[in-house]
């Protein structure tokens, strides 16, 4: 939201109360509290009729500093609030030496330095370098025709790039954009987003998290070009500055504060096939699709039933349509007999014809208007209402209805919708409707995920969620929503995923081939390669099927090739997933996350790293041309073994069975012994491929257990004096090492290969 008319003037009706004079700074054991007058104080009488701002500086953990700005402090504390996980370490608080000096608070490597007895200035400093600053003309409490607001502006440096703010489909770099954190069901081709996160990071070594679940308006180098602005309605604003210095460290700290992803089951990494949305299907159709995949030797892991597994106008009642699935338990059992897991679509909206509507209304489990009536409208489902997850009884009631699905044999749930949440309602626990709008997605997904985890056990629960906000990363997986079926939409989906990755989310997927419409075969085949080189992979559409033979036989071959490739990479991918769980680093990584020192990586949004070793550049051109940037070093094409010199841009043409897929120099890539399924014993027959090692290479490769929840064993790799040596520890029972085409199997848990290629 903008408040100014250019740099000098405020908009008509706007009065900005800026901290012109820091009158007092209280220095406590764990905080600084500044009292800043909004005009200069040269005489005692100037304190009369003068607004004052109170600014508290503290720390929830090492490397993170919080700032709370208050105008009036008498407002009631009304939820909801983001659940944070502080780990407070001792902080060092120092008072200023004298007038015009600096009081400071230091939390590990990050210091907040506050100028006292002067106009407002708060610097955030690390390694003797000012990362960003809050300055006099930036911070303000505002009186506007729409009501009170609090605004902060943090300085941006020359060439500084801003990323994140959720899953956003526009430009990857957010400089120059106005972004409202407000969940919306708006597709993937506008400035609206399903997953809004009030957190950004920059390539200058810090991130900023605004601790407000309601609408937060960001003006990133747009209202004032040299500053990033954020504002909220009301009398208070709370934010945190999070130090890196690298993007990796920023994400580690941010996800430590807001929650890290759960472990995802390894079967979920495999290929998912959907009925699609409005298509006609029954058990014969479903089993025909599944058997067709098996006949064509395309490994399939999950079958998904979308909306019309329930009767029309009855969503959601969680009752299978008796016309198409008269015996659902038998249908699901037959899918399980084929080695598949089953996913079913749900959402938190209760149509008036659902038998759950009257039950929920009578019990008080549906969201109500201020007059006590159930809130209803006709968008999506006729007369639909909304489950009130702030009511513990409604929470348990909803979980109880889903229990029946799990009893029938459903393994995973697609938690769709949850964005169009009204603000003219009353919540059971008295939550502020503005704050609940975005936060509703967190409650919905937590409710479902916790049920799955309770029933299936830790590490075997997975949702397929569309809506989210801060903290939603704890309940994976998330997918990109309803995109068109075109190369343009494929690129916008990728931008959304990369933006979400820099917002703390570890796992992400998208509808292979696009959702709206039917892709032409070329789009489908290129999207298949991209989709199967994503953390999670689902064939799904709107009004047409996504089985590959619906396009052409070449699409069958492409799907088979990349599905098997992904399964063979599972020891590597499961290790990346375990890292996401433990450290908060995403499986799909923007180039700037892995190469922050390379200025060319700062704006790259048509390629990414899959884990830390594999560079993927999806082909977004019907003729197979692709432009991509290759950082310095000798990279190896995974599909052919060809070594390519990096350090610049490349333009190549690829057939549909290929794309730029290159291994980072010095990487050790763990490859599995199987390609027919994603969940298997990774330690049994694992092959470690060493690519272009330096003479001082030291690497430790962790091989996950078959469920991806722990480490089965570790293999230590080192290059010394022209020889590569490897030794296994733990439970790695059968493994081998490959270097330059030479493969040596383990003997007594150790191997050695000469760099020249001779087997030692």
Order of alpha helices (4+ residues) and beta strands (2+ residues): beta-beta-beta-beta-beta-beta-beta-beta-beta-beta-beta-beta-beta-beta-beta-beta-beta-beta-beta-beta-beta-alpha-beta-alpha-beta-alpha-beta-beta-alpha-beta-alpha-beta-alpha-beta-alpha-beta-beta-alpha-beta-alpha-alpha-beta-alpha-beta-beta-beta-beta-beta-beta-beta-beta-beta-beta-beta-beta-beta-beta-beta
